[in-house]
Amino acid sequence: MTGEKLGIKRWGEREKEEMERRKEKERRERSKEIRKREERRREIKCGGARTQREKQGENERREGGEERKGRKRDKEKGEEGEKERNSASEKLGMEERKEREEGRREV
C-alpha cells in the first residue's frame, strides 16, 4: 500500500497545507479590517459614531414605537402596563449604553 492510502502525507505536503491555511486566515483578517475601515468612514460621513440606521431606529421609536404603545397599555391595564413600559425603556437604555461603550472602544 502507498502512503496516500494510509493517510500518510509526503514530505512537504503538510507544510504546503499549513501555508495555505495561514494565507486564508490572513485574507479573512484583512477583509475584516477593510470592512471595519469602511464602516468607520460611513459613520464619519453620517455625522459621528452613530450610523444612519441607528438614527432611523431612534426616530421610529419616538414616532410610534414602544413608548407610545406602553402609554396605551397603561390606560388599559393600569399598573401592569406601566411595568411593561418601564422594562421596555430599561432595555432601550441598556442597548444605548452598550452602543456608546462600543463606540468608545472603536475610537
C-alpha positions as CSV (number, residue, x, y, z in Angstrom):
1,M,0.0,0.0,0.0
2,T,1.1,3.5,-0.7
3,G,1.4,6.2,1.9
4,E,-1.5,8.2,0.5
5,K,-4.0,5.4,1.1
6,L,-2.9,5.1,4.7
7,G,-3.3,8.9,5.2
8,I,0.4,9.5,5.4
9,K,1.5,12.6,3.7
10,R,4.6,13.1,1.7
11,W,7.3,15.4,2.9
12,G,6.3,19.0,2.2
13,E,2.6,18.4,1.7
14,R,1.8,19.2,5.4
15,E,3.9,22.4,5.2
16,K,2.1,23.4,2.0
17,E,-1.3,22.9,3.6
18,E,-0.3,24.9,6.7
19,M,0.9,27.8,4.5
20,E,-2.4,27.7,2.6
21,R,-4.3,27.8,5.9
22,R,-2.2,30.7,7.1
23,K,-2.7,32.6,3.9
24,E,-6.5,32.1,4.1
25,K,-6.6,33.2,7.7
26,E,-4.6,36.4,6.8
27,R,-7.0,37.1,3.9
28,R,-10.0,36.8,6.2
29,E,-8.4,39.1,8.8
30,R,-7.6,41.7,6.1
31,S,-11.1,41.6,4.8
32,K,-12.4,42.1,8.3
33,E,-10.1,45.1,8.8
34,I,-11.2,46.6,5.4
35,R,-14.9,46.2,6.4
36,K,-14.2,47.9,9.7
37,R,-12.5,50.8,8.0
38,E,-15.3,51.2,5.5
39,E,-17.9,51.2,8.3
40,R,-15.9,53.9,10.2
41,R,-15.8,56.0,7.1
42,R,-19.6,55.7,6.7
43,E,-20.1,56.6,10.3
44,I,-18.0,59.7,9.9
45,K,-19.9,60.7,6.8
46,C,-23.2,60.2,8.7
47,G,-22.1,62.6,11.4
48,G,-20.2,60.8,14.1
49,A,-20.3,57.5,15.8
50,R,-24.0,56.9,15.3
51,T,-24.8,55.4,11.9
52,Q,-27.8,56.3,9.8
53,R,-29.5,53.1,10.8
54,E,-29.2,53.8,14.5
55,K,-30.7,57.3,14.0
56,Q,-33.6,55.9,11.9
57,G,-34.4,53.4,14.7
58,E,-34.3,56.1,17.3
59,N,-36.8,58.2,15.2
60,E,-39.1,55.3,14.7
61,R,-39.2,54.7,18.5
62,R,-40.1,58.3,19.1
63,E,-42.8,58.4,16.4
64,G,-44.9,55.4,17.1
65,G,-42.7,52.8,18.7
66,E,-42.6,51.1,22.1
67,E,-43.0,54.1,24.3
68,R,-46.3,55.2,22.7
69,K,-47.6,51.6,22.9
70,G,-46.6,51.5,26.5
71,R,-48.8,54.5,27.3
72,K,-51.8,52.9,25.7
73,R,-51.3,49.8,27.7
74,D,-51.2,51.9,30.9
75,K,-54.6,53.3,30.2
76,E,-56.0,49.8,29.5
77,K,-54.2,47.7,32.1
78,G,-53.2,50.2,34.8
79,E,-50.1,49.2,36.7
80,E,-49.3,46.2,34.5
81,G,-48.8,48.4,31.5
82,E,-46.6,50.7,33.5
83,K,-44.3,47.8,34.4
84,E,-44.1,46.7,30.8
85,R,-43.2,50.2,29.7
86,N,-40.6,50.5,32.3
87,S,-39.0,47.2,31.4
88,A,-39.1,48.3,27.7
89,S,-37.4,51.6,28.4
90,E,-34.8,49.9,30.6
91,K,-34.0,47.6,27.7
92,L,-33.6,50.6,25.4
93,G,-31.4,52.3,27.9
94,M,-29.2,49.3,28.2
95,E,-28.9,48.9,24.5
96,E,-28.0,52.6,24.0
97,R,-25.4,52.3,26.8
98,K,-23.8,49.3,25.2
99,E,-23.7,51.1,21.8
100,R,-22.0,54.1,23.4
101,E,-19.4,51.8,25.1
102,E,-18.7,50.0,21.8
103,G,-18.3,53.4,20.1
104,R,-15.7,54.4,22.7
105,R,-13.8,51.2,22.2
106,E,-13.6,51.6,18.5
107,V,-12.2,55.1,18.7
